[in-house]
Amino acid sequence: MKNIIVVLNSLLCTLFIGLNTTFWGIISVTSIIYNPRGTVAFFCMQWWSKTVLWFCRIRLNVQGIENIKPDTIQIFASNHTSHFDIFVLSAISPVRFGWVAKKELFKIPFLGWHMKLQGYVSIDRRHRDKAIASLNYAAEQIRNGKRIAMFPEGTRTREGTLQPFKKGLFHLCVRTGVPIVPIIIEGAYDVLKPESLIIRPGKVYVNIGKELPTSGYTPDTIERLMADLRVCMEELQRGMDTMRSKYN
């Protein structure tokens, strides 16, 4: 009986996500006509995420939100445990930002259209030249004052642990000199695990660290930048036990 309830809940959540994406996607895509600056589209992204989390009974607990500074251009770097990471980060951010995402997401109706109109960066991980061109475009966007969010691991973890980092994010940081804000998400892995269709309600914890300056790094010291960011994210992970006891 319990398994049937879990499956029915997942089906209802999936149906809601599809309808909700269509609803907010239509508003976002059509807003380009009367609000080309993208304020309405950002509102849609936030409420698309918040309503999904509400319907799926995901409770958020956030620490360190003050480290996201409205008056500073920053790059957000989060671990990647679940598709729900996107909903979580979009729901909590007090500032507008764009995603650097795999090209497959841009093919999803309404969601993909919104992403293209908002100038999100598509990464083709199977073709190195195209991936480099995408990162060059992302660097240009950042220099023009746009914030970018990325997953330095490149793909979702299969075990729930922090994976090795890809170098793409770090080349982007070195080119722009924009500080990185490290973010750790815990709990989303249990909500929707990779290779699973089962969505479970639960608590998700987000620990946002102080920004890591990148202006002192060069292409020759990218590996040191990668190591320094990893230290920051591992420190945030170690603080999760304190955070859980605080919010439980």
Secondary structure, DSSP 8 states (H G I E B T S, - for coil): -HHHHHHHHHHHHHHHHHHHHHHHHHHHHHHHHH-TTSHHHHHHHHHHHHHHHHHTTEEEEEE-GGGS-TTS--EEEE----THHHHHHHHH-SS--EEEEEGGGGGSTTHHHHHHHTT-EEE-TT-HHHHHHHHHHHHHHHHTT--EEE-TTSS--SSSS-----SHHHHHHHHH---EEEEEEESHHHHS-TT------EEEEEEE---B--TT--GGGHHHHHHHHHHHHHHHHHTHHHHHHHH-
